[in-house]
Amino acid sequence: MLKRHARAACTALAAAGMLLAGTGGALADSDPAAPSAATTLRTAEAPAELLTAMQRDLGLSPAQARSRLAHEAEAGATSARLQARLGSAFAGAWVDGADAAVLTVATTRAADTAAIRAAGARAELVPHALADLETAKAALDRAAGPATPVRYVDPRSNTLVVEEAEPGAAAGLLAATGTDAALVTVVRTAEAPRPLYDLRGGDAYYMNGSGRCSVGFPVTRGTTQGFATAGHCGRAGTTTSGFNQVAQGSFQASVFPGSDMAWVAANGQWTATPYVKGSGGANVQVTGSVLQPVGASVCRSGSTTGWHCGTIQQHNTSVTYPEGTISGVTRTTVCAEPGDSGGSYISGSQAQGVTSGGSGNCSSGGTTFFQPLNPILSAYGLTLKVAGGGPGPGPGDPEPGGTWKAGSVYATGATVTYGGASYRCLQGHQAQTGWEPPNVPALWQRL
């Protein structure tokens, strides 16, 4: 009898009327009949379990939970178009408000503010470009140690934040790297981020019959079924058994520290499904992997604490664990505990990443970090298992040709050709049938 994979995290998300104005001028979509970002990301299909968790953890009403998902989708598309337009002056973007109806886009160039407002966003003029702050962060990452465990760019304050566990540690790091102190905000912390696995047993999956982690997202590689998870959960060759202690598969590749990514190939008894495990064990559909903006809601599922929600605080965060530093993770307000590692983070129906580590717990609250999923898919040639998908070309329609290919992972700024036209990727994602560039202006901009 065939078994199914232990399913991953939160779920498909809801829609409401979109308050964010459509982009104007050079940012306008070439086809006014093209689907909105909320339609592309299928926010209207949010299940009740996801909406209930958002209401509980974010203090939202049912209407706010539904409208928030639609607003977040539109904000992601609008901020991506503005980032492409502003270029080196772009200084970050974020959403605010209970229903995420306010999008703010920061720039270092005063002349850009009119275009930002015309796109329906709030404009903020700041001194430091995002690229400059990220360059400074990269220098700190190379020299940081356990005394400065977390570094990230905070677009709201337009600074590079360094958390220090010991007095003077941040000042020493800045001096050692020659970093301008005017770029940096120092925050004292008593937290010690750590990977979230344990040896106590439970459900989800087990490594070599002992330690426990959580399934991330079911994937395929050719005809092989499997799942993405955290690298610190096992090394290549580590065997796994499922939540029911039935032999499951083995780790095929793993990176930790540096990144925190891995994938497990399952045996023939297990089948990848397009679901994460929701509240009460309900199936929650996954329909894509579009990374959501700062301030967006995000939910997590893990084998220890189940289903919890919060918000995205910063992308491209660096964290120093006792085992070493990992970079490129996303910082969130979602709680987690040991055994939740490897589990899913999902925003709406869009897969975001797998649990890496954090601090605190789900009784008093905490901070957690996830390894984004798209780099895992790209590094190992995996295809995310998704529900539905668009029809693509009809039976009698010719393939338009070009370099765009379903299954490929595209980062923001990547360019492709399709049907004789060139397009720039606005939001990182794994391409799928139905998401051809002319069909999804939320993801692609025609050049």
Secondary structure, DSSP 8 states (H G I E B T S, - for coil): --EE---BS----------S----GGGS-S-TTS--HHHHTTGGG--HHHHHHHHHHHT--HHHHHHHHHHHHHHHHHHHHHHHHHGGGEEEEEEESTT--EEEEEES-GGGHHHHHHTT-EEEE-SS-HHHHHHHHHHHHHH--TTS-EEEEETTTTEEEEEESSTTHHHHHHHHHT--GGGEEEEE-----EE--BSS--SSEEETTTEEE---EEEEETTEEEEEE-GGG--TT-EEE-TTS-EEEEEEEEE-SBS-EEEEEE-TTEE--SEEE-GGG-EEE--B-----BT-EEEEEETTTEEEEEEEEEEEEEEEETTEEEEEEEEES----TT-TT-EEEETTEEEEEEEEEEEETTTEEEEEEEEHHHHHHHHT-EE--S-----S-TT-----SS--TT-EE-TT-EEEETTEEEEESS-EE--TT--GGG-TTTEEE-
